[in-house]
């Protein structure tokens, strides 16, 4: 009996060692074909811009194309759900945001995925401020002037965002609650289409990620009234914060990260995390992201997992207070 037990234990150990060796060899050979990076928002928005910069650098480092695919719909839900259901083989990556992994799950009546159970965290990339912008014909030079206009003529002032349940939508709802306004939300299928209509005058107000608004602000095509973070953006220090203009405690921002489908081998997760760390340490890439007003915040997979849980705990009460729900 004792002899048989020793044989069994040795067999188990040998099998485990073989599996470990096979997994390691698989990770070393990976990738042997192109990788799909799913961006759940429209081309032209800040998420898309950052994703393409990161994907290009990862392609260079890994020797295989990392191809950005825009899967648009439901404030990021469509793209995230597609990745959650994709094979866990390392060839489908979600370029995730606070929308896909915090706001959507919290605000959906019935979510099509679980932000914790259905994904394998790879690493955090960073965070970016949001910004309140208006069409130049709107006669407001400050947040308080916009509030006065919106209260005087509530039918005239609506605000655009990149979609329902996005941080930009939530930024507008928080603004309405704190400012006592009732601007109607006009959701778009991404920041790009929303910006086109803001510039064209179809909507007077928009909450956007600062990166996708920067060039239009500089060109005078839109006017920035405030950033939504506690501090001013160092790349555009002339734009005051909401809090500086009377909305005490107002703060929203967006973060971005990479996820695999759940059950992706840890060896592949660690491999891509290492490549992401290397990419974010590159001075040229850092400059490009900082020009888009991003604050780089690399993390390990475990740190990203903890971050998602912390964000769900933080935003749960806030989203509930807004009363906003998505189908």
C-alpha positions in Angstrom: 0.0 0.0 0.0 2.8 2.4 1.0 4.6 1.6 -2.3 1.5 2.3 -4.3 1.0 5.6 -2.5 4.6 6.7 -3.3 4.1 5.7 -7.0 0.9 7.8 -7.1 2.5 10.8 -5.5 5.4 10.7 -7.9 3.0 10.4 -10.9 1.0 13.4 -9.7 4.2 15.4 -9.2 5.5 14.4 -12.7 2.2 15.3 -14.3 2.3 18.7 -12.6 5.8 19.3 -13.7 5.0 18.4 -17.2 1.9 20.7 -17.2 4.1 23.5 -15.8 6.7 22.9 -18.5 4.1 22.8 -21.2 2.5 26.0 -20.0 5.9 27.7 -19.9 6.7 26.6 -23.4 3.3 27.8 -24.6 3.9 31.2 -23.0 7.3 31.4 -24.6 5.9 30.6 -28.1 3.0 33.1 -27.5 1.9 34.9 -29.6 2.2 33.1 -32.9 -0.6 35.0 -34.6 -2.2 38.4 -34.4 -4.0 39.5 -31.2 -7.4 41.3 -31.2 -7.7 44.2 -28.8 -11.4 45.0 -28.4 -12.2 48.7 -27.8 -15.8 48.9 -26.8 -16.2 52.5 -28.0 -16.2 54.3 -31.3 -13.1 55.3 -33.2 -11.9 58.9 -32.5 -12.7 59.0 -28.7 -10.0 59.1 -26.0 -10.3 55.3 -25.3 -9.7 54.5 -28.9 -6.8 57.0 -29.1 -5.0 55.5 -26.1 -5.7 51.9 -27.2 -4.1 52.5 -30.6 -1.0 53.9 -29.0 -0.7 51.0 -26.6 -1.5 48.4 -29.3 1.1 49.8 -31.6 3.8 49.5 -29.0 2.8 46.0 -27.9 2.9 45.0 -31.6 6.4 46.2 -31.9 7.5 44.4 -28.7 5.8 41.1 -29.2 6.5 40.6 -32.9 2.8 40.1 -33.8 0.1 42.6 -34.7 -2.2 43.7 -31.9 -5.2 44.8 -34.0 -7.7 47.3 -32.5 -11.3 46.4 -33.2 -14.1 48.8 -32.2 -17.1 46.9 -30.9 -19.6 49.7 -30.2 -22.8 49.7 -28.2 -24.6 50.0 -24.9 -21.9 52.3 -23.3 -19.2 49.7 -23.7 -21.3 46.7 -22.8 -21.3 45.1 -26.2 -17.5 44.9 -26.5 -17.0 43.8 -22.9 -19.5 41.0 -23.2 -17.9 39.8 -26.4 -14.5 39.5 -24.7 -16.1 37.8 -21.7 -17.4 35.1 -24.0 -14.2 34.8 -26.1 -11.8 31.8 -26.0 -9.4 32.1 -23.0 -6.4 31.6 -25.3 -4.6 34.9 -25.0 -5.7 36.2 -28.4 -8.5 38.5 -27.3 -7.8 41.4 -25.0 -10.4 44.0 -23.7 -9.3 47.6 -23.5 -11.5 48.3 -20.5 -12.6 51.5 -18.8 -14.4 52.5 -15.7 -17.6 52.1 -17.8 -17.1 48.4 -18.6 -15.9 47.4 -15.2 -17.7 49.7 -12.8 -20.5 51.8 -14.1 -22.2 49.5 -16.6 -22.4 46.5 -14.2 -23.7 48.8 -11.4 -26.3 50.6 -13.5 -27.5 47.8 -15.7 -30.9 46.2 -14.9 -29.4 42.9 -16.0 -25.7 42.9 -16.9 -24.5 40.4 -19.6 -21.3 39.8 -17.7 -19.7 39.9 -14.3 -16.8 42.4 -14.1 -14.9 40.3 -11.5 -15.7 36.7 -12.4 -15.7 36.9 -16.2 -12.3 38.5 -16.8 -8.6 37.9 -16.0 -7.0 41.2 -15.1 -3.8 42.1 -17.0 -2.8 45.5 -15.8 -3.9 49.1 -15.2 -2.7 51.7 -17.7 -3.7 55.0 -16.2 -6.4 57.6 -15.7 -7.6 60.7 -17.5 -9.7 63.7 -16.5 -13.1 64.5 -17.9 -14.0 68.0 -19.1 -17.2 70.1 -19.5 -17.2 71.7 -23.0 -19.7 73.9 -24.8 -20.3 75.1 -28.4 -18.7 78.6 -28.8 -22.1 80.2 -29.5 -23.3 79.3 -25.9 -22.9 82.6 -24.0 -21.1 81.2 -21.0 -17.5 81.7 -19.9 -17.8 79.8 -16.6 -19.7 77.0 -14.9 -21.8 79.4 -13.0 -22.8 81.2 -16.1 -23.8 77.9 -17.8 -25.8 77.0 -14.7 -27.7 80.3 -14.9 -28.5 79.8 -18.6 -29.6 76.2 -18.1 -31.9 77.2 -15.2 -33.4 80.2 -17.2 -34.1 78.1 -20.3 -34.0 74.4 -19.4 -35.5 73.3 -22.8 -32.6 74.9 -24.7 -29.7 73.1 -22.9 -29.0 69.4 -23.3 -25.7 67.6 -22.9 -24.0 65.0 -25.1 -21.9 62.0 -23.9 -20.3 59.0 -25.4 -23.2 56.7 -24.2 -25.5 55.7 -21.5 -23.8 54.7 -18.2 -20.4 56.0 -19.2 -18.5 58.2 -16.8 -19.4 61.1 -19.1 -23.1 60.4 -18.7 -22.5 60.1 -14.9 -20.6 63.4 -15.0 -23.6 65.1 -16.4 -26.1 63.6 -14.0 -23.8 64.6 -11.1 -23.6 68.1 -12.5 -27.4 68.3 -12.7 -27.9 67.1 -9.1 -25.2 69.4 -7.7 -26.0 72.5 -9.8 -29.8 72.2 -9.6 -30.1 72.0 -13.4 -32.2 69.6 -15.6 -30.2 69.4 -18.8 -31.4 66.4 -20.9 -28.9 63.7 -21.6 -28.2 63.0 -25.3 -26.2 59.7 -25.6 -24.1 58.8 -28.6 -22.4 55.7 -29.8 -19.0 57.1 -28.8 -17.2 60.4 -28.1 -16.3 60.9 -31.8 -19.9 61.2 -33.1 -20.9 63.3 -30.0 -18.0 65.7 -30.6 -19.0 66.1 -34.3 -22.5 67.2 -33.2 -21.2 69.5 -30.6 -18.9 71.2 -33.1 -21.8 71.3 -35.6 -24.1 73.0 -33.0 -26.6 70.1 -32.8 -26.0 69.9 -29.1 -24.8 72.9 -26.9 -23.0 71.1 -24.1 -20.9 67.9 -23.7 -19.0 66.0 -21.1 -16.0 64.4 -22.7 -12.7 62.8 -21.8 -10.1 65.6 -22.0 -7.8 63.8 -24.5 -10.4 63.7 -27.3 -11.3 67.4 -26.7 -7.8 68.9 -26.4 -7.2 69.7 -30.1 -10.7 71.1 -30.6 -10.3 73.3 -27.5 -6.9 74.6 -28.8 -8.5 75.3 -32.2 -11.3 77.3 -30.7 -14.0 74.9 -32.1 -15.3 74.3 -28.6 -14.9 76.1 -25.2 -13.8 74.3 -22.1 -15.4 75.4 -18.8 -14.0 72.9 -16.3 -12.2 69.7 -15.7 -13.9 67.2 -13.4 -10.9 66.1 -11.3 -9.9 67.6 -8.0 -6.8 69.1 -9.5 -6.3 71.0 -12.8 -4.8 69.0 -15.7 -1.1 69.8 -15.9 -1.2 69.7 -19.7 -4.0 72.4 -19.8 -3.6 74.3 -16.5 -5.8 77.2 -17.6 -9.0 75.1 -17.3 -10.3 75.4 -13.8 -11.9 72.6 -11.9 -15.6 72.2 -11.1 -14.8 72.6 -7.4 -13.0 75.9 -8.0 -16.2 77.1 -9.6 -18.5 76.4 -6.8 -19.4 72.7 -7.1 -17.8 71.5 -3.9 -17.0 67.7 -3.9 -17.5 67.3 -7.6 -15.1 64.7 -9.0 -15.3 62.2 -11.9 -12.5 60.7 -14.0 -11.9 57.7 -16.3 -9.4 54.9 -15.9 -8.3 52.4 -18.5 -6.9 48.8 -18.2 -6.4 45.5 -20.1 -8.3 42.3 -19.4 -8.3 38.8 -20.8 -11.4 36.5 -20.7 -11.6 34.6 -17.4 -9.5 31.4 -17.2 -6.8 32.6 -19.5 -3.6 30.9 -18.3 -1.7 32.9 -15.7 1.5 32.5 -17.7 -0.1 34.4 -20.6 -1.5 37.1 -18.2 2.0 37.6 -16.7 3.6 37.7 -20.2 1.3 40.5 -21.4 1.6 42.3 -18.1 5.3 42.3 -18.5 5.0 43.6 -22.0 2.6 46.3 -20.8 5.0 47.4 -18.1 7.8 47.6 -20.7 5.6 49.6 -23.0 4.5 52.1 -20.3 8.2 52.6 -19.3 9.0 53.8 -22.9 9.8 57.5 -22.9 8.2 58.1 -26.3 5.0 56.3 -25.4 4.9 58.1 -22.1 5.1 61.5 -23.9 2.3 60.5 -26.3 0.0 59.5 -23.4 0.9 62.5 -21.3 0.1 64.7 -24.3 -3.4 63.2 -24.1 -3.6 64.3 -20.5 -3.3 60.7 -19.2 -1.6 60.0 -15.8 0.1 56.6 -16.2 -0.5 54.1 -13.4 0.8 50.7 -14.2 -0.3 47.8 -12.0 0.1 44.1 -11.6 -2.8 41.8 -12.4 -3.6 41.3 -8.7 -3.5 45.1 -8.1 -5.9 45.6 -10.9 -8.3 43.0 -9.5 -8.3 44.8 -6.2 -8.8 48.2 -8.0 -11.9 46.9 -9.7 -13.4 45.7 -6.5 -12.6 49.0 -4.8 -14.2 51.0 -7.6 -17.4 48.9 -7.4 -17.6 49.6 -3.7 -16.9 53.4 -4.3 -19.3 54.0 -7.1 -22.1 51.7 -5.9 -23.7 54.3 -3.6 -23.1 57.2 -6.2 -24.8 55.4 -9.1 -27.7 54.4 -6.9 -28.2 58.0 -5.8 -28.5 59.1 -9.5 -31.3 56.7 -10.1 -30.0 56.0 -13.6 -30.5 52.5 -14.9 -29.8 51.0 -18.3 -31.6 48.1 -20.0 
